[in-house]
Amino acid sequence: MTRTTAGRRRPASGDPLAAEILRLIRERGLRAGDPMPTELELIDHLEVSRNTVREAIRGLRALGIVDIRHGHGTFVGEGSLTVLAPSLVFRTLTDGGPAGLLNLVDIRELVEVGTMDTLAGALPAGTLARLDELCDEMVRTSLDPEVDREFHRTLYAGLANPLVGQLVDLFWDSYHAAESALTLATDEQNVAHTAEQHRAIVRALRAGDPRLARTAMTEHFADIRERLTGLSESGVES
Protein backbone atom coordinates (compact mmCIF):
# COMPACT_ATOMS: atom_id res chain seq x y z
CA MET A 1 0.00 0.00 0.00
CA THR A 2 1.44 3.36 -1.01
CA ARG A 3 1.65 6.35 1.28
CA THR A 4 0.24 9.74 0.42
CA THR A 5 2.06 13.00 0.93
CA ALA A 6 0.62 14.74 3.99
CA GLY A 7 -2.32 17.00 3.30
CA ARG A 8 -3.13 15.45 -0.10
CA ARG A 9 -6.33 13.59 -0.85
CA ARG A 10 -6.43 10.71 -3.26
CA PRO A 11 -9.26 10.72 -5.82
CA ALA A 12 -12.01 8.19 -5.33
CA SER A 13 -11.56 6.68 -8.80
CA GLY A 14 -8.92 6.27 -11.53
CA ASP A 15 -5.18 5.79 -10.97
CA PRO A 16 -4.41 7.68 -7.73
CA LEU A 17 -0.68 7.99 -8.34
CA ALA A 18 -1.16 9.18 -11.93
CA ALA A 19 -3.54 11.82 -10.56
CA GLU A 20 -0.85 12.94 -8.11
CA ILE A 21 1.69 13.25 -10.92
CA LEU A 22 -0.79 15.31 -12.94
CA ARG A 23 -1.32 17.52 -9.91
CA LEU A 24 2.45 18.01 -9.63
CA ILE A 25 2.69 18.96 -13.33
CA ARG A 26 0.00 21.60 -12.84
CA GLU A 27 1.47 22.92 -9.59
CA ARG A 28 4.86 23.43 -11.25
CA GLY A 29 3.29 25.09 -14.28
CA LEU A 30 4.83 22.61 -16.70
CA ARG A 31 3.79 22.76 -20.35
CA ALA A 32 4.10 20.39 -23.30
CA GLY A 33 7.78 19.80 -24.04
CA ASP A 34 8.99 20.70 -20.56
CA PRO A 35 11.13 18.10 -18.74
CA MET A 36 9.24 15.98 -16.26
CA PRO A 37 10.43 15.69 -12.63
CA THR A 38 13.01 12.92 -12.47
CA GLU A 39 12.12 9.45 -11.34
CA LEU A 40 14.00 10.03 -8.07
CA GLU A 41 12.12 13.29 -7.50
CA LEU A 42 8.80 11.53 -7.98
CA ILE A 43 9.78 8.70 -5.65
CA ASP A 44 10.79 11.18 -2.97
CA HIS A 45 7.86 13.55 -3.47
CA LEU A 46 5.16 10.89 -3.67
CA GLU A 47 6.80 8.48 -1.20
CA VAL A 48 6.29 5.41 -3.37
CA SER A 49 8.48 2.72 -4.90
CA ARG A 50 10.37 2.96 -8.18
CA ASN A 51 8.16 0.30 -9.80
CA THR A 52 5.01 2.14 -8.73
CA VAL A 53 6.26 5.38 -10.30
CA ARG A 54 7.23 3.60 -13.50
CA GLU A 55 3.81 1.97 -13.78
CA ALA A 56 2.08 5.34 -13.37
CA ILE A 57 4.38 6.94 -15.98
CA ARG A 58 3.61 4.12 -18.43
CA GLY A 59 -0.11 4.80 -17.97
CA LEU A 60 0.35 8.53 -18.57
CA ARG A 61 2.49 7.81 -21.61
CA ALA A 62 -0.31 5.68 -23.09
CA LEU A 63 -2.57 8.74 -22.78
CA GLY A 64 -0.06 11.03 -24.49
CA ILE A 65 0.41 13.04 -21.29
CA VAL A 66 4.02 11.93 -20.85
CA ASP A 67 6.54 11.67 -23.69
CA ILE A 68 9.54 9.39 -23.17
CA ARG A 69 12.40 10.21 -25.56
CA HIS A 70 14.98 7.49 -25.32
CA GLY A 71 18.41 8.95 -24.71
CA HIS A 72 16.99 12.35 -23.81
CA GLY A 73 14.60 11.92 -20.91
CA THR A 74 10.93 12.19 -19.99
CA PHE A 75 8.89 15.23 -20.95
CA VAL A 76 5.37 16.57 -20.61
CA GLY A 77 3.41 15.42 -23.67
CA GLU A 78 0.81 17.15 -25.81
CA GLY A 79 -2.06 15.10 -24.44
CA SER A 80 -3.24 14.47 -28.00
CA LEU A 81 -6.77 13.22 -28.55
CA THR A 82 -5.46 10.66 -31.04
CA VAL A 83 -4.96 8.21 -28.18
CA LEU A 84 -8.75 7.83 -28.17
CA ALA A 85 -8.85 6.59 -31.77
CA PRO A 86 -8.41 2.84 -31.05
CA SER A 87 -11.32 2.92 -28.59
CA LEU A 88 -13.50 4.82 -31.07
CA VAL A 89 -12.66 2.38 -33.87
CA PHE A 90 -13.46 -0.59 -31.62
CA ARG A 91 -16.76 0.99 -30.54
CA THR A 92 -17.65 1.79 -34.15
CA LEU A 93 -17.04 -1.75 -35.35
CA THR A 94 -19.01 -3.27 -32.48
CA ASP A 95 -21.86 -0.82 -33.05
CA GLY A 96 -22.78 -2.55 -36.28
CA GLY A 97 -20.34 -1.44 -38.97
CA PRO A 98 -22.07 1.17 -41.16
CA ALA A 99 -24.37 2.10 -38.27
CA GLY A 100 -21.31 2.85 -36.16
CA LEU A 101 -19.81 4.91 -38.97
CA LEU A 102 -23.01 6.97 -39.04
CA ASN A 103 -22.48 7.80 -35.37
CA LEU A 104 -19.03 9.20 -36.15
CA VAL A 105 -20.44 11.22 -39.05
CA ASP A 106 -23.08 12.70 -36.75
CA ILE A 107 -20.44 13.98 -34.35
CA ARG A 108 -18.24 15.35 -37.12
CA GLU A 109 -21.22 17.21 -38.53
CA LEU A 110 -22.05 18.76 -35.16
CA VAL A 111 -18.49 20.05 -34.83
CA GLU A 112 -17.90 21.18 -38.41
CA VAL A 113 -21.24 22.80 -39.12
CA GLY A 114 -20.96 24.56 -35.79
CA THR A 115 -17.73 26.29 -36.85
CA MET A 116 -19.15 27.87 -39.99
CA ASP A 117 -20.40 31.00 -38.22
CA THR A 118 -16.89 31.63 -36.92
CA LEU A 119 -15.07 30.89 -40.18
CA ALA A 120 -17.34 32.68 -42.68
CA GLY A 121 -15.55 35.80 -43.84
CA ALA A 122 -12.68 35.21 -41.41
CA LEU A 123 -10.32 32.96 -43.40
CA PRO A 124 -7.26 34.68 -44.90
CA ALA A 125 -6.80 34.72 -48.66
CA GLY A 126 -3.93 32.24 -48.46
CA THR A 127 -6.07 29.68 -46.65
CA LEU A 128 -8.94 30.09 -49.12
CA ALA A 129 -6.51 29.67 -52.02
CA ARG A 130 -5.16 26.48 -50.46
CA LEU A 131 -8.70 25.15 -50.04
CA ASP A 132 -9.34 25.84 -53.74
CA GLU A 133 -6.19 23.88 -54.60
CA LEU A 134 -7.32 20.96 -52.48
CA CYS A 135 -10.67 20.87 -54.28
CA ASP A 136 -8.77 20.57 -57.56
CA GLU A 137 -6.58 17.84 -56.06
CA MET A 138 -9.71 15.88 -55.11
CA VAL A 139 -10.55 15.62 -58.80
CA ARG A 140 -6.98 14.86 -59.90
CA THR A 141 -6.56 12.13 -57.27
CA SER A 142 -10.09 10.67 -57.57
CA LEU A 143 -10.89 11.67 -53.98
CA ASP A 144 -7.72 10.57 -52.25
CA PRO A 145 -8.79 10.40 -48.57
CA GLU A 146 -5.64 12.24 -47.49
CA VAL A 147 -6.63 15.21 -49.65
CA ASP A 148 -10.04 15.29 -47.97
CA ARG A 149 -8.32 15.11 -44.60
CA GLU A 150 -6.05 18.04 -45.53
CA PHE A 151 -9.08 20.07 -46.69
CA HIS A 152 -10.86 19.75 -43.36
CA ARG A 153 -7.63 20.17 -41.39
CA THR A 154 -6.84 23.40 -43.29
CA LEU A 155 -10.30 24.76 -42.52
CA TYR A 156 -9.74 24.69 -38.77
CA ALA A 157 -5.99 25.29 -38.53
CA GLY A 158 -6.41 28.98 -37.75
CA LEU A 159 -9.09 28.69 -35.07
CA ALA A 160 -8.26 30.03 -31.63
CA ASN A 161 -9.53 26.78 -30.12
CA PRO A 162 -7.11 23.99 -31.16
CA LEU A 163 -9.47 21.32 -29.81
CA VAL A 164 -11.74 21.77 -32.84
CA GLY A 165 -9.06 20.63 -35.28
CA GLN A 166 -7.98 17.84 -32.96
CA LEU A 167 -11.56 16.56 -32.67
CA VAL A 168 -12.04 16.65 -36.44
CA ASP A 169 -8.77 14.74 -36.88
CA LEU A 170 -9.78 12.20 -34.23
CA PHE A 171 -13.13 11.41 -35.80
CA TRP A 172 -11.73 11.51 -39.34
CA ASP A 173 -9.01 9.01 -38.42
CA SER A 174 -11.45 6.78 -36.52
CA TYR A 175 -13.96 6.82 -39.38
CA HIS A 176 -11.43 5.81 -42.03
CA ALA A 177 -9.75 3.22 -39.82
CA ALA A 178 -13.12 1.60 -39.12
CA GLU A 179 -14.16 1.87 -42.76
CA SER A 180 -10.97 0.13 -43.90
CA ALA A 181 -11.68 -2.73 -41.48
CA LEU A 182 -15.03 -3.36 -43.15
CA THR A 183 -15.74 -4.85 -46.58
CA LEU A 184 -18.56 -2.67 -47.80
CA ALA A 185 -20.71 -3.33 -50.86
CA THR A 186 -20.65 0.22 -52.16
CA ASP A 187 -20.32 2.12 -55.42
CA GLU A 188 -17.51 4.62 -55.92
CA GLN A 189 -18.26 8.19 -54.98
CA ASN A 190 -19.07 10.70 -57.71
CA VAL A 191 -15.75 12.55 -57.84
CA ALA A 192 -17.04 15.71 -59.51
CA HIS A 193 -20.06 15.93 -57.19
CA THR A 194 -18.02 15.51 -54.02
CA ALA A 195 -15.41 18.04 -55.13
CA GLU A 196 -18.16 20.53 -55.97
CA GLN A 197 -19.63 20.12 -52.48
CA HIS A 198 -16.28 21.17 -51.05
CA ARG A 199 -16.04 24.08 -53.47
CA ALA A 200 -19.47 25.25 -52.35
CA ILE A 201 -18.19 25.38 -48.76
CA VAL A 202 -15.21 27.49 -49.85
CA ARG A 203 -17.38 29.87 -51.89
CA ALA A 204 -19.69 30.46 -48.95
CA LEU A 205 -16.79 31.08 -46.58
CA ARG A 206 -15.14 33.46 -49.04
CA ALA A 207 -18.44 35.35 -49.41
CA GLY A 208 -18.71 35.65 -45.63
CA ASP A 209 -22.15 34.01 -45.64
CA PRO A 210 -22.47 31.79 -42.52
CA ARG A 211 -25.96 30.55 -43.42
CA LEU A 212 -24.80 29.42 -46.86
CA ALA A 213 -21.67 27.88 -45.36
CA ARG A 214 -23.72 25.91 -42.84
CA THR A 215 -25.99 24.70 -45.63
CA ALA A 216 -23.06 23.64 -47.82
CA MET A 217 -21.39 21.73 -45.00
CA THR A 218 -24.69 20.11 -44.01
CA GLU A 219 -25.29 18.96 -47.58
CA HIS A 220 -21.79 17.45 -47.66
CA PHE A 221 -22.53 15.35 -44.59
CA ALA A 222 -26.01 14.51 -45.85
CA ASP A 223 -24.38 12.93 -48.90
CA ILE A 224 -22.07 10.83 -46.71
CA ARG A 225 -24.99 9.84 -44.51
CA GLU A 226 -27.09 8.82 -47.51
CA ARG A 227 -24.38 6.48 -48.77
CA LEU A 228 -23.88 4.95 -45.31
CA THR A 229 -27.62 4.55 -44.76
CA GLY A 230 -27.77 2.55 -47.98
CA LEU A 231 -24.99 0.35 -46.67
CA SER A 232 -26.80 -0.16 -43.37
CA GLU A 233 -29.89 -1.29 -45.24
CA SER A 234 -28.04 -3.57 -47.69
CA GLY A 235 -25.64 -5.03 -45.11
CA VAL A 236 -21.92 -5.61 -44.98
CA GLU A 237 -20.04 -8.18 -47.01
CA SER A 238 -18.08 -10.70 -44.95
C-alpha positions as CSV (number, residue, x, y, z in Angstrom):
1,M,0.0,0.0,0.0
2,T,1.4,3.4,-1.0
3,R,1.6,6.3,1.3
4,T,0.2,9.7,0.4
5,T,2.1,13.0,0.9
6,A,0.6,14.7,4.0
7,G,-2.3,17.0,3.3
8,R,-3.1,15.4,-0.1
9,R,-6.3,13.6,-0.8
10,R,-6.4,10.7,-3.3
11,P,-9.3,10.7,-5.8
12,A,-12.0,8.2,-5.3
13,S,-11.6,6.7,-8.8
14,G,-8.9,6.3,-11.5
15,D,-5.2,5.8,-11.0
16,P,-4.4,7.7,-7.7
17,L,-0.7,8.0,-8.3
18,A,-1.2,9.2,-11.9
19,A,-3.5,11.8,-10.6
20,E,-0.9,12.9,-8.1
21,I,1.7,13.3,-10.9
22,L,-0.8,15.3,-12.9
23,R,-1.3,17.5,-9.9
24,L,2.4,18.0,-9.6
25,I,2.7,19.0,-13.3
26,R,0.0,21.6,-12.8
27,E,1.5,22.9,-9.6
28,R,4.9,23.4,-11.2
29,G,3.3,25.1,-14.3
30,L,4.8,22.6,-16.7
31,R,3.8,22.8,-20.3
32,A,4.1,20.4,-23.3
33,G,7.8,19.8,-24.0
34,D,9.0,20.7,-20.6
35,P,11.1,18.1,-18.7
36,M,9.2,16.0,-16.3
37,P,10.4,15.7,-12.6
38,T,13.0,12.9,-12.5
39,E,12.1,9.4,-11.3
40,L,14.0,10.0,-8.1
41,E,12.1,13.3,-7.5
42,L,8.8,11.5,-8.0
43,I,9.8,8.7,-5.7
44,D,10.8,11.2,-3.0
45,H,7.9,13.6,-3.5
46,L,5.2,10.9,-3.7
47,E,6.8,8.5,-1.2
48,V,6.3,5.4,-3.4
49,S,8.5,2.7,-4.9
50,R,10.4,3.0,-8.2
51,N,8.2,0.3,-9.8
52,T,5.0,2.1,-8.7
53,V,6.3,5.4,-10.3
54,R,7.2,3.6,-13.5
55,E,3.8,2.0,-13.8
56,A,2.1,5.3,-13.4
57,I,4.4,6.9,-16.0
58,R,3.6,4.1,-18.4
59,G,-0.1,4.8,-18.0
60,L,0.3,8.5,-18.6
61,R,2.5,7.8,-21.6
62,A,-0.3,5.7,-23.1
63,L,-2.6,8.7,-22.8
64,G,-0.1,11.0,-24.5
65,I,0.4,13.0,-21.3
66,V,4.0,11.9,-20.8
67,D,6.5,11.7,-23.7
68,I,9.5,9.4,-23.2
69,R,12.4,10.2,-25.6
70,H,15.0,7.5,-25.3
71,G,18.4,8.9,-24.7
72,H,17.0,12.4,-23.8
73,G,14.6,11.9,-20.9
74,T,10.9,12.2,-20.0
75,F,8.9,15.2,-21.0
76,V,5.4,16.6,-20.6
77,G,3.4,15.4,-23.7
78,E,0.8,17.1,-25.8
79,G,-2.1,15.1,-24.4
80,S,-3.2,14.5,-28.0
81,L,-6.8,13.2,-28.5
82,T,-5.5,10.7,-31.0
83,V,-5.0,8.2,-28.2
84,L,-8.8,7.8,-28.2
85,A,-8.8,6.6,-31.8
86,P,-8.4,2.8,-31.0
87,S,-11.3,2.9,-28.6
88,L,-13.5,4.8,-31.1
89,V,-12.7,2.4,-33.9
90,F,-13.5,-0.6,-31.6
91,R,-16.8,1.0,-30.5
92,T,-17.7,1.8,-34.2
93,L,-17.0,-1.8,-35.4
94,T,-19.0,-3.3,-32.5
95,D,-21.9,-0.8,-33.0
96,G,-22.8,-2.6,-36.3
97,G,-20.3,-1.4,-39.0
98,P,-22.1,1.2,-41.2
99,A,-24.4,2.1,-38.3
100,G,-21.3,2.8,-36.2
101,L,-19.8,4.9,-39.0
102,L,-23.0,7.0,-39.0
103,N,-22.5,7.8,-35.4
104,L,-19.0,9.2,-36.2
105,V,-20.4,11.2,-39.0
106,D,-23.1,12.7,-36.8
107,I,-20.4,14.0,-34.3
108,R,-18.2,15.3,-37.1
109,E,-21.2,17.2,-38.5
110,L,-22.1,18.8,-35.2
111,V,-18.5,20.1,-34.8
112,E,-17.9,21.2,-38.4
113,V,-21.2,22.8,-39.1
114,G,-21.0,24.6,-35.8
115,T,-17.7,26.3,-36.8
116,M,-19.2,27.9,-40.0
117,D,-20.4,31.0,-38.2
118,T,-16.9,31.6,-36.9
119,L,-15.1,30.9,-40.2
120,A,-17.3,32.7,-42.7
121,G,-15.6,35.8,-43.8
122,A,-12.7,35.2,-41.4
123,L,-10.3,33.0,-43.4
124,P,-7.3,34.7,-44.9
125,A,-6.8,34.7,-48.7
126,G,-3.9,32.2,-48.5
127,T,-6.1,29.7,-46.6
128,L,-8.9,30.1,-49.1
129,A,-6.5,29.7,-52.0
130,R,-5.2,26.5,-50.5
131,L,-8.7,25.1,-50.0
132,D,-9.3,25.8,-53.7
133,E,-6.2,23.9,-54.6
134,L,-7.3,21.0,-52.5
135,C,-10.7,20.9,-54.3
136,D,-8.8,20.6,-57.6
137,E,-6.6,17.8,-56.1
138,M,-9.7,15.9,-55.1
139,V,-10.5,15.6,-58.8
140,R,-7.0,14.9,-59.9
141,T,-6.6,12.1,-57.3
142,S,-10.1,10.7,-57.6
143,L,-10.9,11.7,-54.0
144,D,-7.7,10.6,-52.3
145,P,-8.8,10.4,-48.6
146,E,-5.6,12.2,-47.5
147,V,-6.6,15.2,-49.6
148,D,-10.0,15.3,-48.0
149,R,-8.3,15.1,-44.6
150,E,-6.1,18.0,-45.5
151,F,-9.1,20.1,-46.7
152,H,-10.9,19.8,-43.4
153,R,-7.6,20.2,-41.4
154,T,-6.8,23.4,-43.3
155,L,-10.3,24.8,-42.5
156,Y,-9.7,24.7,-38.8
157,A,-6.0,25.3,-38.5
158,G,-6.4,29.0,-37.7
159,L,-9.1,28.7,-35.1
160,A,-8.3,30.0,-31.6
161,N,-9.5,26.8,-30.1
162,P,-7.1,24.0,-31.2
163,L,-9.5,21.3,-29.8
164,V,-11.7,21.8,-32.8
165,G,-9.1,20.6,-35.3
166,Q,-8.0,17.8,-33.0
167,L,-11.6,16.6,-32.7
168,V,-12.0,16.7,-36.4
169,D,-8.8,14.7,-36.9
170,L,-9.8,12.2,-34.2
171,F,-13.1,11.4,-35.8
172,W,-11.7,11.5,-39.3
173,D,-9.0,9.0,-38.4
174,S,-11.4,6.8,-36.5
175,Y,-14.0,6.8,-39.4
176,H,-11.4,5.8,-42.0
177,A,-9.8,3.2,-39.8
178,A,-13.1,1.6,-39.1
179,E,-14.2,1.9,-42.8
180,S,-11.0,0.1,-43.9
181,A,-11.7,-2.7,-41.5
182,L,-15.0,-3.4,-43.2
183,T,-15.7,-4.8,-46.6
184,L,-18.6,-2.7,-47.8
185,A,-20.7,-3.3,-50.9
186,T,-20.7,0.2,-52.2
187,D,-20.3,2.1,-55.4
188,E,-17.5,4.6,-55.9
189,Q,-18.3,8.2,-55.0
190,N,-19.1,10.7,-57.7
191,V,-15.8,12.5,-57.8
192,A,-17.0,15.7,-59.5
193,H,-20.1,15.9,-57.2
194,T,-18.0,15.5,-54.0
195,A,-15.4,18.0,-55.1
196,E,-18.2,20.5,-56.0
197,Q,-19.6,20.1,-52.5
198,H,-16.3,21.2,-51.1
199,R,-16.0,24.1,-53.5
200,A,-19.5,25.3,-52.3
201,I,-18.2,25.4,-48.8
202,V,-15.2,27.5,-49.8
203,R,-17.4,29.9,-51.9
204,A,-19.7,30.5,-48.9
205,L,-16.8,31.1,-46.6
206,R,-15.1,33.5,-49.0
207,A,-18.4,35.4,-49.4
208,G,-18.7,35.7,-45.6
209,D,-22.2,34.0,-45.6
210,P,-22.5,31.8,-42.5
211,R,-26.0,30.6,-43.4
212,L,-24.8,29.4,-46.9
213,A,-21.7,27.9,-45.4
214,R,-23.7,25.9,-42.8
215,T,-26.0,24.7,-45.6
216,A,-23.1,23.6,-47.8
217,M,-21.4,21.7,-45.0
218,T,-24.7,20.1,-44.0
219,E,-25.3,19.0,-47.6
220,H,-21.8,17.5,-47.7
221,F,-22.5,15.4,-44.6
222,A,-26.0,14.5,-45.9
223,D,-24.4,12.9,-48.9
224,I,-22.1,10.8,-46.7
225,R,-25.0,9.8,-44.5
226,E,-27.1,8.8,-47.5
227,R,-24.4,6.5,-48.8
228,L,-23.9,5.0,-45.3
229,T,-27.6,4.6,-44.8
230,G,-27.8,2.5,-48.0
231,L,-25.0,0.3,-46.7
232,S,-26.8,-0.2,-43.4
233,E,-29.9,-1.3,-45.2
234,S,-28.0,-3.6,-47.7
235,G,-25.6,-5.0,-45.1
236,V,-21.9,-5.6,-45.0
237,E,-20.0,-8.2,-47.0
238,S,-18.1,-10.7,-44.9
